[in-house]
């Protein structure tokens, strides 16, 4: 097999799996032009260049979304010694990408100026995914070109403080790293005597923990990656049209809020804290408490097969946290901090269960898809007598009734399945209605009829469509 030139290998690795949210009509000219370029490359015997070109034209996974890990270096040049046909190919490919990215960005500005923040944010996001080297698109999402690297302001501040990012210890000073590395395993880098002794910071999270720093850093990294995906997919829903439009237009800087989490060394330590907050916490494996604006987690016993994996529980509870803590102030009314108190509570739990599917994939991350225990169980229950509740009955459930149901696992799996249905069925025809209901829920709108009104379809009809969706979608564990 011929060896791939270094510059082509870099391009291929950075872009092979980059997928925006949907191949919508405004991307079709770009996609067609890239496919045509790939055909031209094949006709000229340039198979590697054709492969790279097609690798930059992306598809969502079935029933899910993909968010790319953006390249940290600009991809605008080639070595001087490349052959003329290669240079011509690269320049044409970049011209296709920059023209599409520029067009999408102009549309994003127009939509934002018209107050259509959600659509504007999505257009800006697609512009960034098509052309990750567009400085304006990068700026919208918090990146700046510094010394040849795309970096965020928070990262630059850490570097100015003399900190570096270590894969084992996180952001740390050379002196701290030297001290920790010199100590025997299980002492200085091990468990402090008191809970919440260590604090680990990322750009968006502050994690207090009583576990060894190397054991807590993977959680910090996972939460930061999850934030990246959540921000691309759901920021405009949580923040609202006005703030999303302001972000696109560069007219609003959002405060560097730290979302707080506590990671305990074991369940016993976790319960000592949780039971003082929630008398019913004995059955929980983690929790987000709005009054404290904190997620509480613990390291599960790996020998216990019934324990929920930390990476799954962390995403579920952090999803609750990000929706609750992002966007405009909710006002003094207590219900605004208690989404779904009187109805539609399934939406809050369903979106958190859906997002449990978050995982690394290729050169980015996916959510949704067809492989999920909860989604599979929803499909299985659709074939059981009385396996699923009518949507109207589920929508009428408030928080207390939902949480105290005699069979809560059934409600959680149905809720996860319903979210997947509303986001993906028939190309996402009910997606806008669901996102309206999701955003409204965190503004205190929990009327059981709200989603039905937004969808423009009675719940009785949605029952049938939901069952058909579950039957046809090849969910697997």
N, C-alpha and C positions, 0 to 999 in steps of 0.2 A: 504494500500500500504506500502511495506517495506521502511524504511528510508534509503536513500542513504548515505553510509559512507562519512565522511567529505573529506577524501583524494580523493575518487572517484568523489565527487561533484566538487572539485577543478579542477581535470583533465578534467572532462566533460565540465565545463564552459570555460576553457581555449582553448579547441580544437574542440568543437562540430561542428562549422561551418567553420573551416579554409579551405579556398579554394584557390589554386593557379590559374594561368591563364588558363591552359588547361590540360586535362588529356591526355598528349601526351604519345607516346610509351615508353619513358624512365621512366615513372612512373608506367607503367602497372605491372611490377613484384612486386613493393611495394604494389600496390593496391590489387593485388591478394593475397599476403601474409597476409595482414591485414584482408581481408575478410575470409581467411582460419582460421586465429586465432580466429575471432569472432565466426565461426562455432564450433570450438573446445570448446570455452567458453560455448556456448549454450548446447552442448552435455554434458558438465559437470555441467549443471544447474547454470552457472554463467552469468545470464542475464544482470546484470548491467555492468559487465566487457565487455561483447559482445557489449553492447550499446556504451560504452566509446570507444572501439576499432573502431567501424564503424564510430563514430563521428569524428575520426581523419582522415578519408578517405573522401576527399572533392570533390565536384562537383561545377563547375561554374554555375551561374544562366543561364537560357536560354538567348542566345543573349547578354551576358554580361560577366563581369569579377568580381571576388571577391578578395579583399586584406584583410588579417587577421590583427586584432589588436594583436600584438605579446604579449605573456605573459611576465610580468615584473619580474617573478621569475623563476629560473631553476626548471624543473619538473623531476629531476633525481632520487628521492628517495621516499620510502614509510615508513610509521610508522613501528617500530620494531615489533609491536604486530599483524600484518596482518597474515592471514592464509597462509601456504605454497603454496596452489594452486594460491592464489592471487599474491604472490611474483613471482611465476614462470611465471604467465601470464604477469605481468608488465615487467619483465626482457626480456621476448621474444618480447613483443611489442616494447620496447625501442631498442632492438637489430635490429629489422626490420627497425625502423626509422633511427637509426644511420648509418646502413650499406647503406641505400638508400641515406641519406644526404651526407655521405662521398663520395659515388660514383658520385653523381651530382656535388659535389664541385671539385673533381678531374677533371671531364669533364670541368667545368668552367675554371679551371686553364689552361688546354690544349688549349681550344678555345681562351682564352685571349692571351696566348703565341703566337698563330697563327694569332693574330690581328683581330679575330672575336669577337669584343667587344659586339655587341648586343646579340649574342647567348650565350656568356660567362656570361653576366649579367643575362640573363633569367635562365640559369642553376644554377647560384649562388642563385638567388631568390627562385627557387624551392627547392634548398637544405635547405635554411632557413625555408621555410614553412613546409617542411617535418620534420626537426629537429631544432626547434628554440633554442636549447641549444648548438648548435655547435658554439664555440667561434670564429672560423675563419669566418664562414658565418655571424655571428653577426658583426664582425669587418668590413667586407666589407660594411655593411650598417650603420656603425657609432655607434654601441652599444658596451659597455664594461661592464664586470661584476664587480660591486663595492659594497662591503659590502652586498653580497647576492642578489643584484638587478641588472637587466640589465638597464643601464642608458647611456645616450648620454653625450658627453663631455660638450656640452653647459649647460645641466642640472646640471652637477657636478660643473661647474663654478658658476652658480647661487647659489647653495648651499654654496659654499665657500665664496660667498659675503654676506652670511647671509640672503638670500631670501628664501621664501617658496612659493609653488604654491597654491594659494587659489582659490576655484571654483568661487568665486564672483569677486575677484579683480585681478586675474592673479598672476604673479610673483611679490612679494611685500615683503618688510621688516616688521617685527613685529611692529615696530614703526609706519610705514605708515598705516598698517592695523588698528592699535588701533586708530589712528587719524581719519581715514575714518569711522570706525564703530561708533565712538562717535558723529559724526556730524549728524544732522537731515537729513532725506531723502530729496534729491533734493538740498542740499547745497554743502558741500565739496565733496560728492560723486556724485554730480549732475552736471549740465551743466556749464562749465566755461563761462566767459563773452566773450572771444575771441575764434575764430575758431582755431582748431588744437593746443589747449593748452595742452592736455594730450597726452602722448606717451605711448603706450602699446607695449611691445616687447615679441615675442616668438623666438624660435630658428631661424626661417627663415623669419620672418616678423617684420616690424616696422610700427605700425599703429598710425597715428596722428589723434586726434579726438576732437570734441567739444561736444560729448554726455557724459552722465555719464559713469564712468568706468564700472559699472556692466552691462550697456547696450552694451558696446563695447567688453567686454571680450568674449562673445559667438562668435562674428565674428572672433576674434583672434584664438580661439580654432578651429573653422570650417576651417579657412584657413590653419592652421597647419596640421589638419587631411587630408585635401585635398592634401597638399604638400606630405604627406606620400604616398598616393595612386598614385599621379602623378609620384612621384619619382620611385616607383616600376614599373609602366607601361611604362613611356615615357622618363625617364632620358637618356637611351642610344640613343634614337632617336634625342633628342635635343643636347646632348653633343657630339655625334659622336662615331664612332667605336674605335678610338684611346683612347679617354678619358674613355670610358666604360671599355675597356680592362685594362687600368691602374688602374681603381678603383678596379677591381676584383683582380688584382695582388698586390694591396697595394703600387703601385709605384707613386701614385699621391694623394696629399691632396688638396681638393677643398676648396677655401676660404669660410669663413662663411658669404656669401653675404646676406644682408637683403633686401628682396623685400618690397618696400614701398607702403603703402596705406593710403588714407585719408578718414575718415568717417565723413560726415557732419550730423548735427542734423535734417535737413529737406531739401526738394527739393529747397526751396528758397535760402538757404545758399549755396547749391550745385551749383545752376545756376549762382550765383554771381561769383563763381570761374571759372566754366567751360566756360561760355560765353567769358571770357577774353582770353581763350586758343583756343576755337573752336566756331566760329560764328554759326555753325549748331548744337550746343550742346543742343538747346532747346528741341529737340525730344528725347534726350537720358535719360536713367535711371541709367547710370553708364558708366564708360569708362576707358580704359587703354591708356595712352599717352606715347609712346616709348621715345620721346624726354625728358620727365621728369622722365621716368622710375617709374611711379606711377599709381596706380589704384585709381580712385575717385568714391566714393559711398556715399549714404545717407540713413537715416532711412526712409522707405516709410510710407505713411499715411495708417494705417491698415484699415481705413474705406473706402478706395478707392480700389475697386475691380480690377481696371485696372492697378494698380501699380504692377510691377514685384517684387516678394519677394526678400528681401536682400540676403538671403542665395543662391538663384539661380543666381542673378546678380553677386554676389561676386565670385562665382565659374567660371562663364563665363569669366569675365574680368581677373581673376587671371590665368586662363588657357592661355590666350593670353600672359600675363606677364611672366609666367614660360617658355614658349617656346621661347619667345623673349630674355630673360635674362640669359638663361642657355646655357652652352657650350662655344666653342671657340669664340674669338672675330670675329665679322662679317666683319671687314675691314672698310675702309673709305667710301666705296660706299654707298650712301644713300639708295639704293634699298634694302640692306641687313637689314636695320631697318624698311623696309616697305614691309613685305611679301605679295606677290600677287598683287603687283602694276600693273603688265602688264598681269596677267592671273592667273588662279587657286586660286583666292581669296576665293572661296567656301571652300577650304580645311581649311583655317585659321578659318573661321566662323563655319564650320561644326564640327570641332573637339571641339571647345568651346561649341557649342550647345549640342553635344553628352555628354560632361562631365558635363553639367548641371544636368544630372541624378544622379550624385554623392549623395550617402546617406548612413547612418549607417544601417547595416543589420546584425542581429545576433551578433557575436563577431568580427565584422569587418565592411567593407564598400563594396558597390557595385557601379559599373558604367555600363551604358548600360541597358540591360534587355528589357522587353517588355512593361513597364509602363512609358510612356512619352508623354506629350502633343504634342511636336514637331514631334516625330516619328509617333504618331497616325495621325496627320494632313498630314504627307507625305503619309501615307497609303491611307488616304481618297482622297487626291488629285490625286493619281495614278488612281483612278476610274473616275475622272472628265475630260471632254473634255479640252484639252490643260492644264491639271492640273500640269504637270511637263515639264521642259525643257529637250531637249536631253542633255546627259552628255557632248557632245562636245561643245555645246553652252554655258553651264554653265562653263566649263573649260576655255573657251576663255575670260571670263569676268575678267577684272582687278578690282582693289579695287573701283575706282570711279564709274565705270559703275554699279557694284554690289550694292554699297551703295545708289546710286541715282535711282535705278530701281523704276518704278511706283508701284510695288507690292513687296516690300522687304520681307514681311512675308513669301511669297511663296518661295523665294530663301533660306531663313533661314531653313524652314522646309525641303525642298528638300535636302539641304546640310547636315542636321542632319541625314536624312534617308540614304543618300549616304555613310556617314562615317560608320554608322551601317552596311550597306551592305558590304563595303570593309573590315571591321574588322571581320565580323561574318558569312557571307554567305558561305554555304558549308564547314563549319569547318574552315573558315578563309583562303580560298585558295588565296585570293587577299590581305591578310593582309600585307605581306612583301612588296608588290608593293606600297600599300598605305603609309606604314611607311617610305619607301624610298622617296616618294613624299612629305610627311609631313616634314621630316628632310631637304630635298632639298629646300623646300619653304623658310625656315628660313636661308638658305645660298644663297638666291637670285636666285634660279632656279624656275622660274615660267612659263616656256614654257607650253602652253596648251597641247602639245603632250607628256609631260614627263610621266604622270601617265599611259597613254595608252601604251607607250613603255615599261614601267616597268611591266605592267600586261601581256603584250604579247597578248592582245585581243583588237580588234578595239572597239571604243566607241559605234558604232552602235550595236554591239553584247551585250555590257554591258548594254545598254538601256533596252533590253529585259530581261536580267538576273535581273536587278535591279527591274523592275516591278514585276517579278515573286516572288522575295524575299519579296517585300512589301505585295503582295497578301497572301503569305503563312505564314508570321510571325504574330502571334496574338497580335499586338500592342493594347494597351488600355491606356486611360488617367489615 
